[in-house]
Amino acid sequence: MIAPLVDLNRCEGKGDCLDVCPENVFEIRRIDEVAYLSLGLMHRLKLRVYGMKVAYTPNADACRSCGLCVTACPEGAIKLARTA
């Protein structure tokens, strides 16, 4: 299966992926505390500026690998990758 992977070091939670995905794979929500603490200081500060929101893929198994999210993301934070 191929699914979108979001790089939380780059994601600013703007929601372009949410807008273009025909399969409703994405959601924009507050970053999980564990994920937030795993980021470096500069990335944590950047997230504070952007409202602490990032993209998550709760419906990744619905992805059809169209790539619209990859091209729509202004930060280049999404890539499609083969999953187990």
N, C-alpha and C positions, 0 to 999 in steps of 0.2 A: 504494500500500500504506500502511496505517496501522499504526504500531508504537509501543510505549512508549518514552519518553525519560526517563531518570533524571537529575535535577538533583543532581550530586554535592555541591553546596553545602548541600543539605538532607538528603540520604540519611544515615541512621544505621545502615544494615545490619541492621535488626531482623528482616527476613525475612518480613514479612506478605505481601508481593507473591509471594514464593516459595510460601507456604502456600495462597494462593487461586487461583493461575494454573492453569487446567485444561490448558494447552498446554506447560507447563514452559519458559516463555520466560526465566525469571530464574535467576540464580545469585548467591549471596552469597560474596564473596571479598575478600581484601586489595586495597585500592585500588592501582592501577598507580602507579608512582613518578612518571611524567610527569603524570598526572592530579592526583596529590597536590600536586606542586610548582606546579601551575597555580592552586591554591586560595589564597585569602587566609589570612593568619595565623590569624584567629579560626576559620575553617573547618578549618584543619589541626589546631588545638588541640582542636576539638570531635571530630574524627575520632580523635584519640589517646584521648580519653575513651571513645569507643564501640568501641575495639578495631581501628581502621583498616580496618573492613570496610564495603563498600558493595554495592549491587545492580548487576549488569551484565545485559545482555540478549543472551547469545550465540545464542539461538534466536528472535530478534525476527521472523524471517520466518514463524514458526509462529503468531504472534499473530492472533487473530480479532476483536480490538477489542471485547471484551466489557466492558472498563472495570473489572473487579473489582479489579485492581491499583491503579487510581487511587483508588478509594474505600477500599481497605484500608490504604493507606500513611498512617501516623499523622503523618508529617512533610509530607505533600502534595508529595513529591519526584518523583512520576510524572505524566506527562501523555501522552496519545495524540496523535500528530502524523503528518501525511502525510509519507512519505519518498519519495525519488526512485526 
